[in-house]
Amino acid sequence: MPELSRIERPRVRVTRQLLPAVEQRMAELFDATFNADDTPFSPEELASAMADCDVLVPTVTDRIDADLIAAAPPRLKLIANYGAGVNHIDLAAAKAKGIMVTNTPGVFTDDTADLTMALILNVPRRLGEGHRLMRSGGWQGWSPTGMLGHRIGGKTLGIIGFGRIGEAVAIRAKAFGLNIIYNKRHRLPANVEEELGVSFEPDLDRLVGRADIISLHCPLTSETDKIINEDRIALMKPDAYIINSSRGELIDEVALMDALESGRIAGAGLDVYTHEPAVDPRLLAIPNVVLLPHLGSATFEGRGASGERVIANIRMWADGHRPADQVLEGWS
């Protein structure tokens, strides 16, 4: 990678509307241009933005593919992503072009874990269905068999992907009396497992079959795309639930909808979808699924902290230093 040099006031293009305090600080520090109406950029608008800046600040709604990166002029040297996930950026193409990529890891851990825990509580107790029943005016009063769900205490929670968020979910779930098994590429040290009160399940199929509730927390890669597919859903218990607050593509949505409609599994809680912002009409019609509009990181505190990390990464890069949140590996 070429040596970094100091840039006094880099030109920065931001693709989505950020918190006012974040945008104000960016305007003070950089030659910054913002997206006033918050409409997601088209590929053509992204190309135009990349052609006119030193630093691009995209979000998960921007697909920065190899063609866009190849067409970018030499001036673009930093993609300072707003958010932790970077599967929407072609990292190999950026590296080949000499463009550094940064992200904002860790700032949304507690927010996403809180939302995940809310879904874990919500779905088995059918709170979404109960809310809709009350809103519709259809509630006929209490009965011994009305709106029965499942308690979560004593049940087994299977966590797939055990990074920061998976661990934070485990800590919360333990307080509610769940037994926790997890699957990840590299097993945790025994003392860490003991401290967290979790057990390693190396066989993903076995985890799916053992769990009463499955929660997904792995990044989207070629290996994890549709990691929950028709075959794995067939291994789930009939009274099991699945929760996804990571990436929609981790689940084969068609297979999930088939299973929910047929009663093959008990329910699901989803905050992410395969074709966001589009949601399959079939999902909207299924009563035993709770659907949220990608709220995992939607707190004032988290969004502000992410903006501050973006600013810190840009400032460090503009000062000629390597940002702490550099994503690409292999740079010398």
N, C-alpha and C positions, 0 to 999 in steps of 0.2 A: 504494500500500500504506500502511496506517496506520503512524504512527510507532511504533517499538519502544519499549517501556518496561521498566524493570527489574522482574524477578519474583524475590523473595527465595528461595523454595524451590518451584520448579514441581512440579506433580504429573505424574509420568511413568508411562506404561503400556508395558511391554515384552512383545511378543507371543510370543517364543520364548526358550528358556533360553540364556543367554550364559555365557561363562567365569566361574567363581566370582569371580575378582579384579575383573572388569568389573562384575558385579552388586554386589559389596561396595562398590566406589567409587561407583556410582550411588546406592546406599542411603545413603551418607555425605553425598552432595551434594544429592540430590533426595528428594522424597516419592515414592518409586518402588515400583511393584507389578510382580511378575515372574510368569512362567508356570512354576510349579514342576515340572509333569509334562511340559513341552515338547510337548504336543499342539497341533498347528496350530489356530488359532482358526477357528470357523465364521463365516459372514457376520454372524450374530446376535451372536456373541461380540465380533467386531470392532466392531460398532455400539455395543455396550455399553461397550467399552473407550474408544472415541472420545468417548463421551458423558460420560466421567468423568475427563478429564485435560486438561492444558495441552499436553502433548507425547506423541505416539504414536511408539514405536520399533518399526516393522515390519521384516520381512525379505522375501525374494523369494517366500516361500510365502504371503504375505498379498496378496489382491487388493483394493486400495483403489480402488474404482470411483467413478463420478460419483454414484451413488445414495447410497453410504455417506458421501461427502464432503458432499453436499447436506444429509444428515440430521444431520451433526455440529453440536453447539451452538457458539455464538460463542467459548466458552472455549478450544476447540482451535485453537492458533495455529501449531504446528510439527509436521511429520512428519519425524522424524530417522531416516532409513532406515539400517538396518544392512546395508551393502553398496553397491557402486557402481551396479549396474543399477537403474533406476527404471521399467521398462516395466510393472511391476505396479501403479503408482500413476497415476491420471488427473491428470496435471500441469495440464492446462487447467482442470479442475474445481477443483483446489486453488487455483490462481491466482485464479479467479473468486470463490472463497470467502474469499480473503485469508489462506490458510494457506501458510506457508513450507514448502518441502521441502529437506532437505539429504541428502547421501549420503556415502560414504566412498571416494572415488576413489583409485586407485593402490596401496592397501595389499595387494591380492591379485595384483598384476601378476606378480611373480616366481613365486608359488605356481602360478598358472594356466599360466604359460609352462613351468614345469618339468613339470607334468602333461601338457601338450600335447606337449612333446618326448618324454616317456615313451611316449605313444601313437604318435607318429611312428616311434619305434624299435620299439615292440612289434608293431604291426599288420603291417608288411611282413615281419618275421621270424617271424611266426606264434607269438609267445611265449604268447599266451593259449591257442591250440590245444595247444601243447606242454605247458603246465601242466595242462590238463585231461586230456591223454593220460597223463601221469605219475600224476596222482591216481586215474585209473580203473584203473591197473595194466595198461593195454593196450600199453605200450611193449615192442617186441620187440628192441630194440637198434639200434645205428647201422647205417645203410646209405647208399650213395652217393646215393640218390634220396629219402631219407626226409625229410619235413617241409621241403621246399625253399621258401624265401621269396625276397625280393629285398633286395639291399644298398641302402642309401640314399645312399651316397657317389656324387656325380655326377648324381643325380636332380634333377628340378626340383620345388621346393616352391612352390605357389601360395597366397599368403596373401590372403584376402578380408577386408578391414578391417585397417587398419594404424595403430591407435592404440597405446597403451602396451603392451598385451599382444602385439599383432601384431609390434611392433618387438622386444620381448623374445624372442619365439619366433625371429625372424629371426637375432638375435645367437647364440642357442644352435644353430640349425640350420646356420649358417655354419661353426661349429666341426666339424660332422660332414660337411662337404664338399658340402652341398646347394647347388644353384643356386636363387636365390630371386627370384621375381617377385611383385608385389603389385598389388592394386587397391584404391583408395579414392577418395572423392569429389574430393579435392584432392591433386594430386601433390606429393611432397616436393621441396624444393630439390635441385639437382643435387649439391651438395657433401654433403648428408646421405645421398643415395642412394649416393654413392661411399664414404662412411665406413662405411655399413652393408653395402655390397656387395650391393645389391638393384637390381632393374630394374622400372620401372613398366609395367604392362600395362593400358591404359585400357579395353580391350574385355573385359568379364567373360566372355563366351562364349569368346573366344580364350584367356583364362587357363585356363578349365576344360579346354579341349581340349589345352593345352600341358602342363599339370601332371601329374607322376607322383603327387604327393601334394597334396591340397587341405586347407587348414586354415582354419576359419571363426573370425573374430574381430570381427565387426561387431555393433552393438547391434540389438535387435529393434525394428523400426519397420514401418509399413505398406509401406515400400519393400523391406525385407529379409525380410519374412515369406515363407517358402518360396523364398528366393533360389536354393536348389538344388532344382530341381523336375525333373519327368520329362524335359523338353526338355534341360535342362543336363546331367543325368546321361547322356543319350544322346550328349552331346559328349565325355564322358570316355574316356580310353584304357581298353581292357579290362583292363590290368594296373595301373590307378590305384587309389588309396586316398583316402578322405575322413575327416577328423578334425573333430570338433565338440566344443569345450569352452566354447562361448559360450551359445547359447540353442537349445533343441530345435526351436523353431518355424522356425528358419532352413532346415531341411530338410523336404521333403515325405517323411515317414516311409514312407508306402505305396510311393511310387516308389522309395525307397532299398531297402526290403525286396524289392521285385520284382527290382531290379537285382542285389542280393546273392544271392538265391535262384537266379536264372537264370545267374549267373556273368558277368553283363554288366560288372561291375567286380570288382576283386580283393578288396576288403575295406573295413572301416570301423572307426573307433575313436570311441566316443561316451561323453561324460560327462553329457550333457543329453538330455532327451526332451520330446516335444510335450505329453504329459499326465502330467507328474510328479505323484506318485511312481509312477503306473502305467506299466508298460513293456509294449509289445505282445508277446504270447506268440510271435509270429512272429520277432521280434528275438532272443528268448531261445533259439530253436531253430537259429539260423543260425550255423554254426561259424566263418565268417571275419569275425566282428565281435567286437570287444572292448568290453564294457559295464562302465562304472564308475558308482557311485552318487553322481553330482554331487560329486566330490571336488576340483574345481578350486581352491577356496579353503580346503580342509580342513587347515590347519596351525595349531598352537597360536599361532605367531607372527603369522600373518595375522589370525586371528579375534580375538586380543588387540588388535592394532593397530586393527582396525575398531571394536572397542568403545571404545577410547580416542578415536578420531575422533568417534564419536557423542557421547561425553561432552563433548568440546571444543566441538562444534557447539551442544549444549544450553546449556553454560555461557556461551558467547558471546552466544547469543540471550537467555538469561535476564538477562544484564548490560546488555541494551539495544543490542547491536551486531549487525551483519550477520555471520553465520557465513561462514567462508571457503569452505565446501563447499555454499553455496546452489545449488540446481539450477535453479529457475525463472528464465527470462530475462524481461526486460521490466519488472522492478520498478524503481521510481525510488528 
